[in-house]
Each structure stands twice: as structure tokens, then as C-alpha cells.
Amino acid sequence: MRCGAKCFLVEVEADGIKQTMPISARTSAEARKTIRLEYGAEWNILSVKEEKKSSNQAGS
């Protein structure tokens, strides 16, 4: 993982099937670019959201 990278959840559709993939990137634009480079332009990118880390430590 690179410095400043975050985890983005990218929702894509290919052949009528929707999938959500975690992508490590610095920005949402870079996450989209990674999907296009790895899987090709025929994959339709529906949304890109930054994965929020849950803080389960209450009162520590």
C-alpha cells in the first residue's frame, strides 16, 4: 500500500452482474483508473465510495 492510500469500494456492473470491489488508491479517480486498467473499459463503474473504518472502541 502506498503512502496516502485509502480503501475505496467500487461498485461495477459487467454482463448484467453487479459487484463491489475494494480498491486501494489515493483518490476516487485513481480507483476508477485502476478498474479500467485491470478489467477493461467494458465494465460499467456505478459508484466509488471511500470505505469508512468503524471505531468500535467506545470510552477507551
PyMOL Python script that loads the backbone (N, CA, C, O; Angstrom):
from pymol import cmd

cmd.read_pdbstr("""\
ATOM      1  N   MET A   1       0.842  -1.172   0.000  1.00  0.00           N
ATOM      2  CA  MET A   1       0.000   0.000   0.000  1.00  0.00           C
ATOM      3  C   MET A   1       0.889   1.237   0.000  1.00  0.00           C
ATOM      4  O   MET A   1       1.881   1.307   0.725  1.00  0.00           O
ATOM      5  N   ARG A   2       0.516   2.203  -0.821  1.00  0.00           N
ATOM      6  CA  ARG A   2       1.323   3.406  -0.947  1.00  0.00           C
ATOM      7  C   ARG A   2       0.977   4.434   0.124  1.00  0.00           C
ATOM      8  O   ARG A   2      -0.076   4.360   0.758  1.00  0.00           O
ATOM      9  N   CYS A   3       1.849   5.364   0.308  1.00  0.00           N
ATOM     10  CA  CYS A   3       1.629   6.431   1.272  1.00  0.00           C
ATOM     11  C   CYS A   3       0.425   7.263   0.858  1.00  0.00           C
ATOM     12  O   CYS A   3       0.335   7.697  -0.290  1.00  0.00           O
ATOM     13  N   GLY A   4      -0.491   7.485   1.773  1.00  0.00           N
ATOM     14  CA  GLY A   4      -1.673   8.286   1.493  1.00  0.00           C
ATOM     15  C   GLY A   4      -2.802   7.512   0.842  1.00  0.00           C
ATOM     16  O   GLY A   4      -3.832   8.096   0.505  1.00  0.00           O
ATOM     17  N   ALA A   5      -2.633   6.212   0.658  1.00  0.00           N
ATOM     18  CA  ALA A   5      -3.667   5.410   0.008  1.00  0.00           C
ATOM     19  C   ALA A   5      -4.796   5.086   0.977  1.00  0.00           C
ATOM     20  O   ALA A   5      -4.577   4.907   2.175  1.00  0.00           O
ATOM     21  N   LYS A   6      -6.007   5.017   0.434  1.00  0.00           N
ATOM     22  CA  LYS A   6      -7.200   4.669   1.200  1.00  0.00           C
ATOM     23  C   LYS A   6      -7.864   3.499   0.497  1.00  0.00           C
ATOM     24  O   LYS A   6      -7.485   3.138  -0.617  1.00  0.00           O
ATOM     25  N   CYS A   7      -8.838   2.917   1.139  1.00  0.00           N
ATOM     26  CA  CYS A   7      -9.584   1.827   0.538  1.00  0.00           C
ATOM     27  C   CYS A   7     -10.908   2.384   0.006  1.00  0.00           C
ATOM     28  O   CYS A   7     -11.680   2.993   0.747  1.00  0.00           O
ATOM     29  N   PHE A   8     -11.156   2.166  -1.281  1.00  0.00           N
ATOM     30  CA  PHE A   8     -12.394   2.601  -1.903  1.00  0.00           C
ATOM     31  C   PHE A   8     -13.202   1.376  -2.291  1.00  0.00           C
ATOM     32  O   PHE A   8     -12.650   0.379  -2.758  1.00  0.00           O
ATOM     33  N   LEU A   9     -14.521   1.454  -2.096  1.00  0.00           N
ATOM     34  CA  LEU A   9     -15.421   0.401  -2.530  1.00  0.00           C
ATOM     35  C   LEU A   9     -15.999   0.831  -3.867  1.00  0.00           C
ATOM     36  O   LEU A   9     -16.739   1.812  -3.946  1.00  0.00           O
ATOM     37  N   VAL A  10     -15.656   0.091  -4.924  1.00  0.00           N
ATOM     38  CA  VAL A  10     -16.083   0.416  -6.273  1.00  0.00           C
ATOM     39  C   VAL A  10     -17.175  -0.562  -6.681  1.00  0.00           C
ATOM     40  O   VAL A  10     -16.965  -1.775  -6.684  1.00  0.00           O
ATOM     41  N   GLU A  11     -18.338  -0.028  -7.025  1.00  0.00           N
ATOM     42  CA  GLU A  11     -19.450  -0.860  -7.483  1.00  0.00           C
ATOM     43  C   GLU A  11     -19.433  -0.856  -9.008  1.00  0.00           C
ATOM     44  O   GLU A  11     -19.534   0.200  -9.633  1.00  0.00           O
ATOM     45  N   VAL A  12     -19.303  -2.046  -9.605  1.00  0.00           N
ATOM     46  CA  VAL A  12     -19.222  -2.176 -11.055  1.00  0.00           C
ATOM     47  C   VAL A  12     -20.296  -3.132 -11.558  1.00  0.00           C
ATOM     48  O   VAL A  12     -20.845  -3.936 -10.804  1.00  0.00           O
ATOM     49  N   GLU A  13     -20.579  -3.022 -12.849  1.00  0.00           N
ATOM     50  CA  GLU A  13     -21.535  -3.921 -13.485  1.00  0.00           C
ATOM     51  C   GLU A  13     -20.904  -4.451 -14.763  1.00  0.00           C
ATOM     52  O   GLU A  13     -20.410  -3.682 -15.589  1.00  0.00           O
ATOM     53  N   ALA A  14     -20.925  -5.770 -14.920  1.00  0.00           N
ATOM     54  CA  ALA A  14     -20.411  -6.413 -16.123  1.00  0.00           C
ATOM     55  C   ALA A  14     -21.309  -7.592 -16.453  1.00  0.00           C
ATOM     56  O   ALA A  14     -21.575  -8.434 -15.595  1.00  0.00           O
ATOM     57  N   ASP A  15     -21.776  -7.655 -17.686  1.00  0.00           N
ATOM     58  CA  ASP A  15     -22.664  -8.730 -18.142  1.00  0.00           C
ATOM     59  C   ASP A  15     -23.918  -8.830 -17.287  1.00  0.00           C
ATOM     60  O   ASP A  15     -24.418  -9.929 -17.050  1.00  0.00           O
ATOM     61  N   GLY A  16     -24.432  -7.698 -16.820  1.00  0.00           N
ATOM     62  CA  GLY A  16     -25.650  -7.681 -16.018  1.00  0.00           C
ATOM     63  C   GLY A  16     -25.470  -8.073 -14.571  1.00  0.00           C
ATOM     64  O   GLY A  16     -26.455  -8.185 -13.842  1.00  0.00           O
ATOM     65  N   ILE A  17     -24.239  -8.284 -14.132  1.00  0.00           N
ATOM     66  CA  ILE A  17     -23.951  -8.687 -12.751  1.00  0.00           C
ATOM     67  C   ILE A  17     -23.278  -7.519 -12.033  1.00  0.00           C
ATOM     68  O   ILE A  17     -22.278  -6.987 -12.515  1.00  0.00           O
ATOM     69  N   LYS A  18     -23.824  -7.117 -10.881  1.00  0.00           N
ATOM     70  CA  LYS A  18     -23.239  -6.049 -10.081  1.00  0.00           C
ATOM     71  C   LYS A  18     -22.296  -6.649  -9.046  1.00  0.00           C
ATOM     72  O   LYS A  18     -22.612  -7.652  -8.406  1.00  0.00           O
ATOM     73  N   GLN A  19     -21.135  -6.022  -8.890  1.00  0.00           N
ATOM     74  CA  GLN A  19     -20.135  -6.466  -7.917  1.00  0.00           C
ATOM     75  C   GLN A  19     -19.587  -5.247  -7.192  1.00  0.00           C
ATOM     76  O   GLN A  19     -19.562  -4.145  -7.741  1.00  0.00           O
ATOM     77  N   THR A  20     -19.149  -5.452  -5.960  1.00  0.00           N
ATOM     78  CA  THR A  20     -18.459  -4.416  -5.200  1.00  0.00           C
ATOM     79  C   THR A  20     -17.053  -4.906  -4.909  1.00  0.00           C
ATOM     80  O   THR A  20     -16.861  -5.986  -4.349  1.00  0.00           O
ATOM     81  N   MET A  21     -16.069  -4.098  -5.297  1.00  0.00           N
ATOM     82  CA  MET A  21     -14.667  -4.485  -5.135  1.00  0.00           C
ATOM     83  C   MET A  21     -13.933  -3.461  -4.278  1.00  0.00           C
ATOM     84  O   MET A  21     -14.117  -2.258  -4.461  1.00  0.00           O
ATOM     85  N   PRO A  22     -13.106  -3.920  -3.348  1.00  0.00           N
ATOM     86  CA  PRO A  22     -12.255  -2.989  -2.609  1.00  0.00           C
ATOM     87  C   PRO A  22     -10.997  -2.679  -3.431  1.00  0.00           C
ATOM     88  O   PRO A  22     -10.311  -3.591  -3.894  1.00  0.00           O
ATOM     89  N   ILE A  23     -10.707  -1.406  -3.603  1.00  0.00           N
ATOM     90  CA  ILE A  23      -9.541  -0.966  -4.372  1.00  0.00           C
ATOM     91  C   ILE A  23      -8.729  -0.016  -3.501  1.00  0.00           C
ATOM     92  O   ILE A  23      -9.280   0.903  -2.896  1.00  0.00           O
ATOM     93  N   SER A  24      -7.429  -0.237  -3.438  1.00  0.00           N
ATOM     94  CA  SER A  24      -6.536   0.633  -2.695  1.00  0.00           C
ATOM     95  C   SER A  24      -6.012   1.706  -3.639  1.00  0.00           C
ATOM     96  O   SER A  24      -5.336   1.398  -4.621  1.00  0.00           O
ATOM     97  N   ALA A  25      -6.326   2.979  -3.340  1.00  0.00           N
ATOM     98  CA  ALA A  25      -5.909   4.090  -4.187  1.00  0.00           C
ATOM     99  C   ALA A  25      -5.856   5.362  -3.360  1.00  0.00           C
ATOM    100  O   ALA A  25      -6.368   5.404  -2.241  1.00  0.00           O
ATOM    101  N   ARG A  26      -5.236   6.399  -3.909  1.00  0.00           N
ATOM    102  CA  ARG A  26      -5.148   7.679  -3.201  1.00  0.00           C
ATOM    103  C   ARG A  26      -6.422   8.509  -3.375  1.00  0.00           C
ATOM    104  O   ARG A  26      -6.839   9.205  -2.449  1.00  0.00           O
ATOM    105  N   THR A  27      -7.041   8.438  -4.557  1.00  0.00           N
ATOM    106  CA  THR A  27      -8.242   9.218  -4.838  1.00  0.00           C
ATOM    107  C   THR A  27      -9.280   8.329  -5.512  1.00  0.00           C
ATOM    108  O   THR A  27      -8.971   7.225  -5.962  1.00  0.00           O
ATOM    109  N   SER A  28     -10.518   8.825  -5.574  1.00  0.00           N
ATOM    110  CA  SER A  28     -11.567   8.054  -6.248  1.00  0.00           C
ATOM    111  C   SER A  28     -11.297   7.967  -7.743  1.00  0.00           C
ATOM    112  O   SER A  28     -11.631   6.960  -8.367  1.00  0.00           O
ATOM    113  N   ALA A  29     -10.699   8.999  -8.332  1.00  0.00           N
ATOM    114  CA  ALA A  29     -10.350   8.968  -9.755  1.00  0.00           C
ATOM    115  C   ALA A  29      -9.305   7.887 -10.035  1.00  0.00           C
ATOM    116  O   ALA A  29      -9.370   7.203 -11.057  1.00  0.00           O
ATOM    117  N   GLU A  30      -8.350   7.738  -9.130  1.00  0.00           N
ATOM    118  CA  GLU A  30      -7.326   6.707  -9.291  1.00  0.00           C
ATOM    119  C   GLU A  30      -7.930   5.310  -9.134  1.00  0.00           C
ATOM    120  O   GLU A  30      -7.484   4.365  -9.784  1.00  0.00           O
ATOM    121  N   ALA A  31      -8.938   5.178  -8.278  1.00  0.00           N
ATOM    122  CA  ALA A  31      -9.622   3.895  -8.126  1.00  0.00           C
ATOM    123  C   ALA A  31     -10.353   3.524  -9.409  1.00  0.00           C
ATOM    124  O   ALA A  31     -10.321   2.365  -9.823  1.00  0.00           O
ATOM    125  N   ARG A  32     -11.015   4.497 -10.049  1.00  0.00           N
ATOM    126  CA  ARG A  32     -11.674   4.261 -11.335  1.00  0.00           C
ATOM    127  C   ARG A  32     -10.665   3.853 -12.406  1.00  0.00           C
ATOM    128  O   ARG A  32     -10.919   2.939 -13.190  1.00  0.00           O
ATOM    129  N   LYS A  33      -9.529   4.531 -12.433  1.00  0.00           N
ATOM    130  CA  LYS A  33      -8.480   4.240 -13.416  1.00  0.00           C
ATOM    131  C   LYS A  33      -7.945   2.827 -13.220  1.00  0.00           C
ATOM    132  O   LYS A  33      -7.677   2.121 -14.193  1.00  0.00           O
ATOM    133  N   THR A  34      -7.791   2.416 -11.975  1.00  0.00           N
ATOM    134  CA  THR A  34      -7.302   1.067 -11.668  1.00  0.00           C
ATOM    135  C   THR A  34      -8.268   0.010 -12.195  1.00  0.00           C
ATOM    136  O   THR A  34      -7.838  -0.993 -12.765  1.00  0.00           O
ATOM    137  N   ILE A  35      -9.570   0.228 -12.007  1.00  0.00           N
ATOM    138  CA  ILE A  35     -10.580  -0.713 -12.503  1.00  0.00           C
ATOM    139  C   ILE A  35     -10.497  -0.819 -14.018  1.00  0.00           C
ATOM    140  O   ILE A  35     -10.508  -1.920 -14.568  1.00  0.00           O
ATOM    141  N   ARG A  36     -10.415   0.333 -14.698  1.00  0.00           N
ATOM    142  CA  ARG A  36     -10.364   0.328 -16.162  1.00  0.00           C
ATOM    143  C   ARG A  36      -9.116  -0.376 -16.686  1.00  0.00           C
ATOM    144  O   ARG A  36      -9.181  -1.097 -17.682  1.00  0.00           O
ATOM    145  N   LEU A  37      -7.977  -0.171 -16.017  1.00  0.00           N
ATOM    146  CA  LEU A  37      -6.732  -0.797 -16.465  1.00  0.00           C
ATOM    147  C   LEU A  37      -6.736  -2.310 -16.231  1.00  0.00           C
ATOM    148  O   LEU A  37      -6.260  -3.068 -17.076  1.00  0.00           O
ATOM    149  N   GLU A  38      -7.268  -2.750 -15.093  1.00  0.00           N
ATOM    150  CA  GLU A  38      -7.234  -4.163 -14.748  1.00  0.00           C
ATOM    151  C   GLU A  38      -8.312  -4.984 -15.447  1.00  0.00           C
ATOM    152  O   GLU A  38      -8.069  -6.124 -15.846  1.00  0.00           O
ATOM    153  N   TYR A  39      -9.516  -4.401 -15.598  1.00  0.00           N
ATOM    154  CA  TYR A  39     -10.653  -5.179 -16.077  1.00  0.00           C
ATOM    155  C   TYR A  39     -11.170  -4.744 -17.434  1.00  0.00           C
ATOM    156  O   TYR A  39     -12.004  -5.441 -18.012  1.00  0.00           O
ATOM    157  N   GLY A  40     -10.717  -3.636 -17.958  1.00  0.00           N
ATOM    158  CA  GLY A  40     -11.130  -3.194 -19.280  1.00  0.00           C
ATOM    159  C   GLY A  40     -12.245  -2.167 -19.248  1.00  0.00           C
ATOM    160  O   GLY A  40     -12.886  -1.952 -18.219  1.00  0.00           O
ATOM    161  N   ALA A  41     -12.465  -1.540 -20.388  1.00  0.00           N
ATOM    162  CA  ALA A  41     -13.448  -0.462 -20.486  1.00  0.00           C
ATOM    163  C   ALA A  41     -14.876  -0.976 -20.542  1.00  0.00           C
ATOM    164  O   ALA A  41     -15.811  -0.195 -20.369  1.00  0.00           O
ATOM    165  N   GLU A  42     -15.073  -2.272 -20.779  1.00  0.00           N
ATOM    166  CA  GLU A  42     -16.439  -2.797 -20.877  1.00  0.00           C
ATOM    167  C   GLU A  42     -17.127  -2.897 -19.518  1.00  0.00           C
ATOM    168  O   GLU A  42     -18.338  -3.112 -19.465  1.00  0.00           O
ATOM    169  N   TRP A  43     -16.398  -2.748 -18.436  1.00  0.00           N
ATOM    170  CA  TRP A  43     -17.000  -2.757 -17.097  1.00  0.00           C
ATOM    171  C   TRP A  43     -17.578  -1.375 -16.842  1.00  0.00           C
ATOM    172  O   TRP A  43     -16.883  -0.371 -16.999  1.00  0.00           O
ATOM    173  N   ASN A  44     -18.828  -1.318 -16.454  1.00  0.00           N
ATOM    174  CA  ASN A  44     -19.512  -0.070 -16.164  1.00  0.00           C
ATOM    175  C   ASN A  44     -19.352   0.252 -14.674  1.00  0.00           C
ATOM    176  O   ASN A  44     -19.830  -0.497 -13.822  1.00  0.00           O
ATOM    177  N   ILE A  45     -18.686   1.358 -14.363  1.00  0.00           N
ATOM    178  CA  ILE A  45     -18.473   1.760 -12.972  1.00  0.00           C
ATOM    179  C   ILE A  45     -19.692   2.533 -12.505  1.00  0.00           C
ATOM    180  O   ILE A  45     -20.003   3.593 -13.048  1.00  0.00           O
ATOM    181  N   LEU A  46     -20.390   2.008 -11.495  1.00  0.00           N
ATOM    182  CA  LEU A  46     -21.618   2.619 -10.995  1.00  0.00           C
ATOM    183  C   LEU A  46     -21.351   3.639  -9.898  1.00  0.00           C
ATOM    184  O   LEU A  46     -21.934   4.723  -9.909  1.00  0.00           O
ATOM    185  N   SER A  47     -20.466   3.304  -8.939  1.00  0.00           N
ATOM    186  CA  SER A  47     -20.164   4.243  -7.863  1.00  0.00           C
ATOM    187  C   SER A  47     -18.807   3.932  -7.248  1.00  0.00           C
ATOM    188  O   SER A  47     -18.315   2.805  -7.318  1.00  0.00           O
ATOM    189  N   VAL A  48     -18.217   4.953  -6.647  1.00  0.00           N
ATOM    190  CA  VAL A  48     -16.949   4.821  -5.925  1.00  0.00           C
ATOM    191  C   VAL A  48     -17.128   5.528  -4.595  1.00  0.00           C
ATOM    192  O   VAL A  48     -17.394   6.729  -4.555  1.00  0.00           O
ATOM    193  N   LYS A  49     -16.980   4.779  -3.497  1.00  0.00           N
ATOM    194  CA  LYS A  49     -17.137   5.349  -2.157  1.00  0.00           C
ATOM    195  C   LYS A  49     -15.939   4.986  -1.300  1.00  0.00           C
ATOM    196  O   LYS A  49     -15.412   3.877  -1.386  1.00  0.00           O
ATOM    197  N   GLU A  50     -15.513   5.931  -0.474  1.00  0.00           N
ATOM    198  CA  GLU A  50     -14.408   5.658   0.443  1.00  0.00           C
ATOM    199  C   GLU A  50     -14.915   4.778   1.574  1.00  0.00           C
ATOM    200  O   GLU A  50     -15.950   5.062   2.177  1.00  0.00           O
ATOM    201  N   GLU A  51     -14.188   3.718   1.854  1.00  0.00           N
ATOM    202  CA  GLU A  51     -14.572   2.809   2.933  1.00  0.00           C
ATOM    203  C   GLU A  51     -14.285   3.468   4.271  1.00  0.00           C
ATOM    204  O   GLU A  51     -13.158   3.882   4.540  1.00  0.00           O
ATOM    205  N   LYS A  52     -15.289   3.561   5.088  1.00  0.00           N
ATOM    206  CA  LYS A  52     -15.134   4.150   6.417  1.00  0.00           C
ATOM    207  C   LYS A  52     -14.745   3.070   7.410  1.00  0.00           C
ATOM    208  O   LYS A  52     -15.329   1.986   7.430  1.00  0.00           O
ATOM    209  N   LYS A  53     -13.771   3.372   8.219  1.00  0.00           N
ATOM    210  CA  LYS A  53     -13.362   2.422   9.255  1.00  0.00           C
ATOM    211  C   LYS A  53     -14.242   2.624  10.471  1.00  0.00           C
ATOM    212  O   LYS A  53     -14.422   3.746  10.945  1.00  0.00           O
ATOM    213  N   SER A  54     -14.785   1.536  10.968  1.00  0.00           N
ATOM    214  CA  SER A  54     -15.648   1.645  12.142  1.00  0.00           C
ATOM    215  C   SER A  54     -14.789   1.718  13.401  1.00  0.00           C
ATOM    216  O   SER A  54     -13.777   1.028  13.528  1.00  0.00           O
ATOM    217  N   SER A  55     -15.215   2.567  14.318  1.00  0.00           N
ATOM    218  CA  SER A  55     -14.488   2.695  15.596  1.00  0.00           C
ATOM    219  C   SER A  55     -15.360   2.048  16.664  1.00  0.00           C
ATOM    220  O   SER A  55     -16.311   2.647  17.165  1.00  0.00           O
ATOM    221  N   ASN A  56     -15.012   0.820  16.996  1.00  0.00           N
ATOM    222  CA  ASN A  56     -15.771   0.055  17.993  1.00  0.00           C
ATOM    223  C   ASN A  56     -15.248   0.263  19.408  1.00  0.00           C
ATOM    224  O   ASN A  56     -15.748  -0.356  20.348  1.00  0.00           O
ATOM    225  N   GLN A  57     -14.253   1.121  19.571  1.00  0.00           N
ATOM    226  CA  GLN A  57     -13.677   1.352  20.888  1.00  0.00           C
ATOM    227  C   GLN A  57     -14.359   2.545  21.528  1.00  0.00           C
ATOM    228  O   GLN A  57     -13.941   3.685  21.324  1.00  0.00           O
ATOM    229  N   ALA A  58     -15.405   2.293  22.299  1.00  0.00           N
ATOM    230  CA  ALA A  58     -16.129   3.377  22.970  1.00  0.00           C
ATOM    231  C   ALA A  58     -15.607   3.530  24.401  1.00  0.00           C
ATOM    232  O   ALA A  58     -15.526   2.559  25.153  1.00  0.00           O
ATOM    233  N   GLY A  59     -15.264   4.735  24.750  1.00  0.00           N
ATOM    234  CA  GLY A  59     -14.840   5.029  26.118  1.00  0.00           C
ATOM    235  C   GLY A  59     -13.436   4.554  26.469  1.00  0.00           C
ATOM    236  O   GLY A  59     -13.145   4.360  27.649  1.00  0.00           O
ATOM    237  N   SER A  60     -12.573   4.363  25.510  1.00  0.00           N
ATOM    238  CA  SER A  60     -11.211   3.915  25.806  1.00  0.00           C
ATOM    239  C   SER A  60     -10.334   5.070  26.162  1.00  0.00           C
ATOM    240  O   SER A  60      -9.151   4.882  26.443  1.00  0.00           O
TER     241      SER A  60
END
""", "prot")
cmd.dss("prot")
cmd.show_as("cartoon", "prot")
cmd.util.cbc("prot")
cmd.orient("prot")
